[in-house]
Amino acid sequence: MKVYTGTGDRGTTSLFSGERLDKGDDRVAAYGHVDELNAVVGSVAAALPRHEGAGDVQLELTRVQSDLFQIGALLATTPDSPSAVHLKPLTTAHSQRLEKWIDAMDTRLDSLNAFILPGGHPSAAWSHVARTVCRRVERRVVKLFRSHKLIDNGAEEILVYLNRLSDYFFVLARYCNHLAGVEDELWRG
């Protein structure tokens, strides 16, 4: 099977549900940003320190990547189309899983009483990139849902998940520095 089809050469693309849209459409932009975030999550995973605690994080990141594929598929499918019945919506369990992971990492970290600068170990730096890309994804998805009045396909749970995911990446950045023995750099103003 060839990777290229030529069908997008004139600036359009197909949704999973079959409709063709302009590549500049808000929906295409939103799931494109989700795809970018997924690639950044892969960079975080590739940069993880060689430490026994990193194995759990690796599994968590693989799960996050699967969740992001699911979100991308939901965004790329018209809610009332026949294709939509084949997709599983996100549930509160997805966000609760992130909260559990955040809490588990947080118990191993010193309390934080100041802003920190993004950086440290490469895995921490990539986690900060993931956090900021995740915030952009969240803004794009909010814009899409509000401008298109999309409330199906679990829109509310997608927004909760993305909001929690950026929190996860913040704590993960600190945790990666912790695993690597690198101090967080405090903002001194």
The 8 nearest C-alpha neighbors of each residue, nearest first, counted from 0:
[[1, 2, 3, 4, 5, 6, 7, 13],
 [0, 2, 3, 4, 5, 6, 7, 8],
 [3, 1, 0, 4, 5, 6, 7, 8],
 [2, 4, 1, 5, 6, 0, 7, 8],
 [3, 5, 6, 2, 1, 7, 8, 0],
 [4, 6, 8, 7, 3, 9, 2, 12],
 [5, 7, 4, 8, 12, 9, 11, 3],
 [8, 6, 11, 12, 5, 9, 10, 4],
 [7, 9, 5, 10, 6, 11, 4, 12],
 [10, 8, 7, 11, 6, 5, 21, 12],
 [9, 11, 7, 22, 8, 21, 12, 23],
 [12, 10, 21, 7, 22, 20, 9, 19],
 [13, 11, 7, 19, 20, 22, 21, 14],
 [14, 12, 19, 18, 17, 20, 15, 11],
 [13, 15, 75, 17, 16, 18, 76, 19],
 [16, 14, 76, 17, 75, 13, 72, 82],
 [15, 17, 76, 14, 82, 18, 77, 80],
 [18, 16, 14, 15, 13, 19, 76, 82],
 [19, 17, 14, 13, 16, 20, 15, 12],
 [18, 20, 13, 12, 14, 11, 17, 21],
 [21, 19, 11, 12, 22, 13, 18, 24],
 [20, 22, 11, 23, 24, 10, 12, 19],
 [23, 21, 11, 24, 10, 27, 12, 20],
 [22, 24, 21, 28, 25, 27, 10, 20],
 [23, 25, 27, 21, 26, 22, 28, 20],
 [26, 24, 28, 27, 143, 29, 23, 139],
 [27, 25, 29, 28, 24, 143, 30, 74],
 [26, 28, 24, 30, 29, 25, 31, 22],
 [27, 29, 31, 25, 26, 30, 32, 24],
 [30, 28, 26, 32, 31, 27, 139, 140],
 [29, 31, 33, 71, 32, 27, 28, 74],
 [32, 30, 28, 34, 33, 29, 27, 35],
 [31, 33, 35, 29, 34, 30, 136, 28],
 [32, 34, 30, 36, 31, 35, 136, 71],
 [33, 35, 37, 31, 32, 36, 30, 38],
 [36, 34, 32, 38, 37, 33, 31, 39],
 [37, 35, 39, 33, 38, 34, 132, 40],
 [36, 38, 34, 40, 35, 39, 64, 33],
 [37, 39, 41, 35, 36, 40, 34, 42],
 [38, 40, 42, 36, 41, 37, 129, 43],
 [41, 39, 43, 37, 42, 38, 36, 44],
 [40, 42, 38, 44, 39, 43, 45, 37],
 [43, 41, 39, 45, 40, 44, 46, 38],
 [44, 42, 40, 125, 46, 122, 41, 45],
 [43, 45, 41, 42, 47, 46, 57, 40],
 [44, 46, 42, 43, 47, 41, 122, 40],
 [45, 47, 122, 43, 44, 121, 42, 48],
 [48, 46, 122, 44, 45, 43, 53, 49],
 [49, 47, 50, 179, 46, 53, 122, 178],
 [48, 50, 47, 53, 51, 179, 52, 178],
 [49, 51, 53, 52, 48, 178, 179, 54],
 [50, 52, 53, 54, 49, 55, 178, 48],
 [53, 51, 50, 54, 55, 56, 178, 49],
 [52, 54, 56, 50, 51, 55, 57, 47],
 [55, 53, 57, 56, 52, 51, 58, 50],
 [56, 54, 58, 57, 53, 52, 59, 51],
 [55, 57, 59, 53, 58, 54, 60, 52],
 [58, 56, 54, 60, 55, 59, 44, 53],
 [57, 59, 61, 55, 56, 60, 62, 54],
 [60, 58, 56, 62, 57, 61, 63, 55],
 [61, 59, 63, 57, 62, 58, 56, 64],
 [60, 62, 64, 58, 63, 59, 57, 65],
 [61, 63, 65, 59, 60, 64, 66, 58],
 [64, 62, 60, 66, 65, 61, 67, 59],
 [63, 65, 67, 61, 62, 66, 37, 60],
 [64, 66, 62, 68, 63, 67, 69, 61],
 [65, 67, 63, 69, 64, 68, 62, 70],
 [66, 68, 70, 64, 69, 65, 71, 63],
 [69, 67, 71, 65, 66, 70, 72, 64],
 [68, 70, 66, 72, 67, 71, 73, 65],
 [71, 69, 67, 73, 72, 68, 74, 66],
 [72, 70, 30, 68, 74, 69, 73, 67],
 [71, 73, 75, 69, 70, 74, 68, 76],
 [72, 74, 70, 76, 71, 75, 152, 69],
 [75, 73, 71, 72, 76, 30, 70, 26],
 [76, 74, 72, 14, 73, 15, 71, 30],
 [77, 75, 16, 15, 73, 74, 14, 78],
 [76, 78, 80, 79, 16, 75, 83, 74],
 [79, 77, 80, 83, 151, 152, 76, 73],
 [80, 78, 77, 83, 81, 151, 82, 84],
 [79, 81, 82, 77, 83, 78, 16, 76],
 [80, 82, 83, 84, 79, 16, 85, 78],
 [83, 81, 16, 80, 84, 85, 76, 15],
 [82, 84, 85, 80, 81, 86, 78, 76],
 [85, 83, 82, 86, 81, 87, 80, 79],
 [86, 84, 83, 82, 87, 81, 88, 73],
 [87, 85, 83, 84, 88, 73, 82, 72],
 [86, 88, 89, 85, 69, 84, 73, 152],
 [89, 87, 153, 152, 86, 90, 73, 69],
 [88, 90, 156, 153, 157, 93, 87, 91],
 [91, 89, 92, 93, 156, 88, 94, 153],
 [90, 92, 93, 94, 95, 156, 89, 160],
 [91, 93, 95, 90, 94, 96, 89, 97],
 [94, 92, 96, 91, 95, 90, 89, 97],
 [95, 93, 160, 97, 96, 91, 92, 98],
 [94, 96, 92, 98, 97, 93, 91, 99],
 [95, 97, 99, 93, 94, 98, 92, 100],
 [98, 96, 100, 94, 95, 99, 101, 167],
 [97, 99, 95, 101, 96, 100, 102, 94],
 [100, 98, 96, 102, 97, 101, 103, 95],
 [99, 101, 103, 97, 98, 102, 104, 96],
 [102, 100, 98, 104, 99, 103, 167, 105],
 [101, 103, 105, 99, 100, 104, 98, 106],
 [102, 104, 100, 101, 105, 106, 99, 107],
 [105, 103, 101, 106, 107, 102, 100, 174],
 [104, 106, 102, 108, 107, 103, 101, 170],
 [105, 107, 104, 103, 108, 102, 109, 101],
 [106, 108, 105, 104, 109, 103, 174, 177],
 [109, 107, 105, 106, 110, 104, 174, 177],
 [108, 110, 111, 107, 105, 106, 177, 173],
 [111, 109, 108, 112, 105, 106, 113, 107],
 [110, 112, 113, 109, 114, 108, 115, 185],
 [111, 113, 110, 114, 115, 185, 109, 186],
 [114, 112, 111, 115, 185, 186, 187, 110],
 [113, 115, 186, 185, 116, 112, 111, 187],
 [116, 114, 185, 186, 184, 183, 113, 117],
 [115, 117, 184, 186, 185, 118, 114, 183],
 [118, 116, 127, 124, 115, 119, 123, 184],
 [119, 117, 124, 123, 116, 120, 121, 127],
 [118, 120, 123, 124, 176, 181, 121, 183],
 [119, 121, 123, 122, 176, 124, 118, 181],
 [122, 120, 124, 123, 46, 125, 119, 118],
 [123, 121, 46, 47, 125, 43, 120, 124],
 [124, 122, 172, 126, 120, 175, 121, 125],
 [123, 125, 118, 121, 127, 126, 122, 117],
 [126, 124, 128, 122, 43, 127, 123, 121],
 [127, 125, 123, 129, 172, 168, 128, 124],
 [126, 128, 130, 124, 129, 125, 117, 172],
 [127, 129, 125, 131, 126, 130, 132, 124],
 [128, 130, 126, 132, 127, 131, 39, 133],
 [131, 129, 165, 127, 133, 168, 128, 132],
 [132, 130, 134, 128, 133, 129, 127, 135],
 [131, 133, 135, 129, 134, 130, 36, 128],
 [132, 134, 136, 130, 131, 135, 165, 129],
 [133, 135, 137, 131, 132, 136, 138, 130],
 [136, 134, 132, 138, 137, 133, 139, 131],
 [137, 135, 133, 139, 134, 138, 32, 140],
 [136, 138, 134, 140, 135, 139, 161, 141],
 [139, 137, 135, 141, 136, 140, 142, 134],
 [140, 138, 142, 136, 141, 29, 137, 143],
 [139, 141, 143, 137, 142, 138, 29, 144],
 [142, 140, 138, 144, 143, 139, 145, 137],
 [143, 141, 139, 145, 140, 144, 146, 138],
 [144, 142, 140, 146, 141, 145, 147, 25],
 [143, 145, 149, 141, 148, 147, 142, 146],
 [144, 146, 148, 142, 143, 147, 141, 149],
 [145, 147, 143, 148, 144, 142, 149, 141],
 [148, 146, 149, 144, 145, 143, 142, 150],
 [149, 147, 145, 144, 146, 150, 143, 151],
 [150, 148, 144, 147, 151, 145, 154, 143],
 [149, 151, 154, 148, 152, 144, 153, 155],
 [150, 152, 153, 78, 149, 154, 79, 155],
 [151, 153, 154, 78, 88, 73, 150, 83],
 [154, 152, 156, 151, 88, 155, 89, 157],
 [155, 153, 157, 150, 156, 152, 151, 158],
 [154, 156, 158, 157, 153, 159, 150, 151],
 [155, 157, 159, 153, 158, 154, 89, 160],
 [158, 156, 160, 154, 155, 159, 161, 153],
 [157, 159, 161, 155, 156, 160, 162, 154],
 [160, 158, 156, 162, 157, 161, 163, 155],
 [159, 161, 94, 157, 163, 158, 162, 164],
 [162, 160, 164, 158, 163, 159, 137, 157],
 [161, 163, 159, 160, 164, 165, 158, 166],
 [164, 162, 166, 160, 161, 165, 159, 167],
 [165, 163, 167, 161, 166, 162, 160, 168],
 [164, 166, 130, 168, 167, 163, 162, 133],
 [167, 165, 163, 169, 164, 168, 170, 162],
 [166, 168, 164, 165, 170, 169, 101, 171],
 [169, 167, 171, 165, 130, 126, 166, 170],
 [170, 168, 166, 172, 171, 167, 130, 127],
 [169, 171, 173, 167, 172, 168, 174, 166],
 [170, 172, 168, 174, 173, 169, 167, 175],
 [173, 171, 123, 126, 175, 169, 170, 174],
 [172, 174, 170, 176, 171, 175, 177, 123],
 [173, 175, 171, 177, 176, 172, 170, 178],
 [176, 174, 178, 172, 123, 177, 173, 171],
 [175, 177, 181, 179, 173, 174, 178, 120],
 [176, 178, 174, 180, 175, 179, 181, 173],
 [179, 177, 175, 176, 180, 174, 50, 48],
 [178, 180, 176, 177, 181, 48, 175, 120],
 [181, 179, 177, 178, 176, 182, 175, 120],
 [180, 182, 176, 179, 177, 119, 183, 120],
 [183, 181, 184, 176, 180, 177, 119, 173],
 [184, 182, 185, 115, 181, 119, 173, 176],
 [183, 185, 116, 115, 182, 186, 119, 118],
 [186, 184, 115, 114, 116, 187, 183, 113],
 [185, 187, 115, 114, 188, 116, 184, 113],
 [186, 188, 185, 114, 113, 115, 184, 116],
 [187, 186, 185, 114, 113, 115, 116, 184]]
